[in-house]
Amino acid sequence: MTPERDSETTFDEDSQPNDEVVPYSDDETEEELDSQQPAVELGQNHISRDAEESREPLRKDCSWQVKANDERFYEQPQFQRTVFLCFKKSKYAGNAIKTYKYNPITFLPLNLIEQFKRAANFYFLVLLILQADILLLSSSEPNSLCYVETAELDGETNLKFKMALEVTHRHLQEERAMADFNGWYSCILIFVVLILLSAGLAIGHTYWEQQIGNLSWYLYDAQDFSPPYRGFLNFWGYIIVLNTMVPISLYVSVEVIRLGQSYFINWDLQMYYPEKDTAAKARTTTLNEQLGQIHYIFSDKTGTLTQNIMTFKKCCINGHRYGDCRDGAGQPQSHPEQVDFSWNMYADGKFLFYDHYLIEQIKSAKEPEIQKFFFLLAICHTVMVDASDGQLNYQAASPDEGALVTAARNFGYVFLSRTQNTITISEMGIERTYDVLAILDFNSDRKRMSVIVRELDGNIRLYCKGADTVIYERLHPKNLKREATEEALDIFANETLRTLCLCYRDISHCEFEAWNKKFLEASVAATNRDEALDKVYEEIEQNLINEILLEKKKKKKKLKLKFPRTAEEKKKQSEKKRRAEAYKEQQQQNFVDLACECRAVICCRVTPKQKAMVVELVKKYKKAITLAIGDGANDVNMIKTAHIGVGISGQEGMQAAMSSDYSFGQFRYLQRLLLVHGRWSYIRMCKFLRYFFYKNFAFTLVHIWYSFFNGFSAQTAYEDWFITLYNVLYSSLPVLLVGLLDQDVSDKLSLRFPRLYVLGQKDLLFNYKKFFLSLLHGALTSLIIFFIPYGAYLKTMGQDGEAPSDYQSFAVTAASSLIFVVNFQIGLDTSYWTFVNAFSVFGSIALYFGITFDFHSAGIHVLFPSGFQFTGAAPNALRQPYLWLTMVLSIALCLLPVVAWRFLSMSIWPSESDRIQRNRRKYLAEEQQWRRSAATPT
């Protein structure tokens, strides 16, 4: 290095320590040392004497003397570094030793960060926030109604109706009453049991500390806590120890089972409708088991019970009926002969008709009313047409319109095309274009549609079609063919035909011009457009009903509102209102009671709102699970009101299917959905819950019995790793497969014997009784699991002369006995055995022993000494034949009574499914015989 370069060397560079002379400080990290320039050799580090002398004072002030214990030295400002904002800290470490991880300030945030590093903890926190329970007391809607929109992970949403309790609705309508309201809510029973048990054990520990703990010098832990405070701490300890009664894995397993059951519904090929390539779809995963508990089914008729395939059958024109099997002269035919439409180039080859007399009347053009009839069908609609390759394809908003326009097409009045203001029709081969002046739309309230047309001669005419109830109100009172038309309607209705009425009227130019101004104003109204249009529509259609409407107008009265002025009047009005509500509720109750006495009830001429109200009444007064099924938009309210909504992808669009919980192609698939999938889902979920509570009570209550021998100190009876993996690996898979795959009888027998469905309607498989029986069964199992090994270990000696009665050997024995018992118990509960079930049961046991021997090995203890403290416990304990005999005795005492009870119950008190299972071979042989008989030609 040159002298010039030496003179430019900074103090920091020149004062680098020489490792051979002065060792570097332990406080310096390897990265800091690496970042420093390497020491140069002595020959290259020669500097001038002038520079050396000029830097001599600095060398004295910054010597390399070690001052690690000089606190004032390393707290100087030049040794401080900024930690956060204006807070500074010495960059050198002191000699203070800290053995705690948290302090009172950092405990909560640091502990939360530590916990939520685990994805599962964060997931369940979010789940808890999203699923916060809400208690509806009252709302501003009628009957305290509110709407809840539910969303699934796949994006499907459902809008459900909820109502408050009647008592809170009646008394909490005012804000003052709501503010003064005090109430109690009840928690889930199992959590109450957990708290009570923890509190009782904490009290026991407090008493034990007062009587024994304070008097035993060898138990002193250098903590001068009072017995009540120690009991308080143990309360929270037992909350943690006993929380496995309702583990998080229960919720996860339930969701997995529900998801699997939903996929089974989606994959069922016997619910697949090939004609429309429509498969069954479960749009929710939370209602599968309720499909096996349906009490009442509410069904739409048209399009649901029927296929809603519309075709023109019969008609009555000017008092004459057409559509019977007749020849050209009008005489009846004994053998139906199909009408030949070859004379019509636009005829649809799929249309079938057998009345030759009507065809002759159309061709002869002697009856102008017949021509007007089919002309009206061809012009009064909203059908769109697609002409391709010389073929006309109609796109109709409803099957009714499509059938009527197709009928007119075959009878010679063919709808060809339309624009915004015109419509083109072929009338017996002659094309004519008409100006469409206005279209009065159809809706469920009007039950009719009209079209105003300017005909070729310049006259304006209104054509209307709709339900007979609304058309008859608008007929001219002097209509001579009214009675004949009513008679024809009755005949057609008795033949289960769907009927429609047609009418027309002439409109003067002046009347139309005046009406059209109102129509245009209503069409562009910014608010209440639909109401304004309905009012204008009604005005142009009023002349059809003439004097009848005038009489109704005369009967109208002006409403006079009278408000109560005094407290007495207010009290009377309130009492009157209360009596009216009570009378209304009594009438509703009477209706529901009467309807439920019948096997089936038909509600005629009901609106979509009334359909939903009928469902709501049954839900309110019968407290039963309801199902509604429909195929159209008018069924959406009913579908959403019921507990379970089923939509059919039918002729009327996808509104019902998209608003439902389940959907498929035809009504007949509902039988399989309920009797097979619904019943299986209910049985599987009930069996899963009963067993899950049983195995967790059997596992958890052992800690309670152990508490009586450890001073209620919240010490666990098992190894920590066994507690962690018990619900995750050792006992979860067999019960999960039962919840997914188990079935008491086959799907064919479920359909053949519908009475099996009664089990779910009466909720016989999981109720309070079944829950407490599971609790009792689990408690008895836990007593055996604990006290048999405890009695066996008491004052015993092993073959090697060593006493096996240590805590770790006891924990291994109790845990091994428990694993055998709970896995063999689920084997006894399994009705439908597959290879997967058998592998899961024996695989869980093998997995337990494999993991236990690994965790109790010396190798893993060397790697993680604080996490694995049962070193050699399992190998030492399980090589004693005495302990294996102890486990065999425990397993036998737990399972033999169950086997004996199952045998007696199936032999003496068999259930319906037991009897069917017993005869399943007989039923299978009968089914095979039926198939052979059906396949044999007669």
Secondary structure by P-SEA (a helix, b strand, c coil): ccaaaaaacccccccccccccccccccccaaaaaacccccccccccccaaaaaaaaaaaaacccccccccccccccccccccccccbbbbcccccccccccccccaaaaaaaaaaaccaaaaaaaaaaaabbbbbbcccccccbbbbbbbbccccbbbbbbbbccaaaaaccccaaaaaaccccccccaaaaaaaaaaaaaaaaaaaaaaccccccccccccccccaaaaaaaaaaaaaaaacccccaaaaaaaaaaaaaaaaaaaaccccccccccccccccccccccccccccbbbbbccccccccccccccccccccccccccccccccccbbbbbbcccccccccccccccaaaaaaaaacccaaaaaaaaaaacccbbbbbbcccbbbbbcccaaaaaaaaaaaaaccccccccccccccccccbbbbbbbcccccccccccbbbbbbbccccbbbbbbbccaaaaaaaccccccaaaaaaaaaaaaaaabbbbbbbcbbbbcaaaaaaaaaaaaaaaacccaaaaaaaaaaaaaacccaaaaaaaaaaabbbbbbbccccaaaaaaaaaaaaaaaaaaaaaaaaaaaaaaaccbbbbccccaaaaaaaaaaaaacccbbbbbbbccccaaaaaaaccbbbbbbcccccccccccccccccccccccccccaaaaaaaaaaaaaaaaaaaaaaacaaaaaaaaaccccccccccaaaaaacccccccaaaaaaacccccccaaaaaacccccccccccccccaaaaaaaaaaaaaaaaaacaaaaaaacccccccccccccaaaaaaaaaaaaaaaaaaaaaaacccccaaaaaaaaaaaaaaaaaaaaaacaaaaaaccccccccaaaaaaaacaaaaaaaaaaaaaacaaaaaaaaaaaaccccaaaaaaaaaaaaaaaaaaaaaaaaccc
